[in-house]
């Protein structure tokens, strides 16, 4: 009897989405948990290259959760991820040709881009979305550790 892998991919994508939703809900209440922006970019690039549509859609759902939890305008992280995936990360891959360095570059570029977008939104709206620079550095270090193991 042949097993259908589509159902398995759908179930794994649903579990990924639910897990990210629960984590983002807890991370919004606890300041010491990073929002996993860099890890989302790593998965965004990985699932885009592997043509895993259900996983890719789950990551886009995760991006929407991250934007809503951090009070960002909808679509800003998706735009940032597209720019990074099309222009920045391929150049890093050509220069270093190492998966680990690419993952580190994904985390760094995602948080640098997030911080710049948050500062621009702060200036335009007068809000206080952008976290402290020390908090951003803490998030970067934690996510680099997580990205090394994925």
C-alpha positions in Angstrom: 0.0 0.0 0.0 1.4 3.4 -1.0 1.4 6.2 1.5 0.5 9.7 0.5 3.2 12.3 1.5 0.9 15.2 0.8 -1.0 14.6 4.0 2.2 14.3 6.0 3.5 17.6 4.6 0.2 19.3 5.4 0.2 18.0 8.9 3.8 19.1 9.5 3.1 22.5 8.1 0.0 22.8 10.3 2.1 21.8 13.4 4.8 24.3 12.4 2.2 27.1 12.1 0.6 26.2 15.5 4.0 25.9 17.2 5.0 29.3 15.9 1.7 30.8 17.0 2.1 29.5 20.5 5.7 30.6 20.7 4.9 34.1 19.4 2.1 34.4 21.9 4.4 33.5 24.8 7.3 35.6 23.4 5.0 38.7 23.3 4.5 38.3 27.0 8.1 37.5 27.9 10.7 40.1 26.9 13.6 37.6 27.1 12.2 35.4 24.2 13.3 36.6 20.7 10.6 36.9 18.1 12.5 34.4 15.8 12.7 36.8 12.8 16.0 35.4 11.7 15.0 31.8 12.0 11.8 32.6 10.0 14.1 34.0 7.2 16.2 30.9 7.2 13.1 28.7 6.8 11.6 31.2 4.3 14.7 30.8 2.1 15.0 27.0 2.6 11.4 26.2 1.8 11.4 28.5 -1.2 14.4 26.7 -2.7 13.0 23.2 -1.9 9.5 24.1 -3.4 7.6 22.9 -0.3 4.5 24.9 -0.8 2.7 24.0 2.4 5.8 24.7 4.6 6.3 28.0 2.7 2.7 29.0 3.3 3.1 28.1 7.0 6.2 30.4 7.2 4.3 33.2 5.6 1.6 32.7 8.3 4.4 32.9 10.9 5.6 36.1 9.4 2.1 37.5 9.7 2.0 36.5 13.4 5.4 38.2 14.0 4.2 41.4 12.4 1.0 41.5 14.4 2.7 40.7 17.7 5.4 43.4 17.1 2.8 46.0 15.8 4.4 46.4 12.4 2.4 47.3 9.3 1.3 44.2 7.5 3.6 43.1 4.7 6.8 44.9 5.9 8.6 41.7 7.0 7.5 39.9 3.9 8.9 42.7 1.8 12.1 42.7 3.9 12.4 38.9 3.4 11.9 39.1 -0.3 14.6 41.8 -0.7 17.0 39.8 1.5 16.2 36.5 -0.3 16.6 38.0 -3.7 19.5 40.4 -3.3 21.5 40.0 -0.1 21.6 36.3 0.8 22.6 35.0 -2.7 25.6 37.3 -2.6 26.6 35.9 0.8 26.2 32.4 -0.5 28.5 33.2 -3.5 31.1 34.8 -1.3 31.4 32.2 1.5 29.8 29.0 0.1 29.0 27.7 3.6 25.5 26.9 5.0 26.4 28.0 8.6 27.7 31.4 7.5 24.6 31.9 5.3 22.4 31.1 8.3 24.3 33.6 10.4 24.0 36.2 7.7 20.3 35.5 7.5 19.8 36.2 11.2 22.0 39.3 11.2 20.4 40.8 8.1 16.9 40.0 9.2 17.4 41.8 12.6 19.2 44.7 11.0 16.4 45.2 8.5 13.8 44.7 11.2 15.5 47.4 13.4 15.7 49.8 10.4 12.0 49.3 9.5 11.0 49.7 13.2 12.9 53.0 13.4 11.3 54.3 10.2 7.9 53.3 11.5 8.7 55.1 14.8 9.7 58.3 13.0 6.6 58.2 10.7 4.0 57.5 13.3 5.6 58.7 16.5 5.2 55.3 18.2 7.8 53.3 20.1 7.9 50.0 18.2 11.7 49.7 17.9 13.3 47.9 20.8 16.5 48.9 22.5 19.7 48.2 20.7 20.9 46.0 23.5 17.7 43.9 23.3 18.3 43.5 19.5 21.8 42.3 20.2 20.5 39.9 22.7 18.0 38.6 20.2 20.6 38.2 17.5 22.9 36.2 19.8 20.1 33.9 20.8 18.9 33.4 17.3 22.4 32.7 16.0 22.6 29.9 18.5 19.2 28.5 17.4 20.2 28.9 13.7 23.3 26.9 14.2 21.3 23.9 15.2 18.6 24.0 12.5 
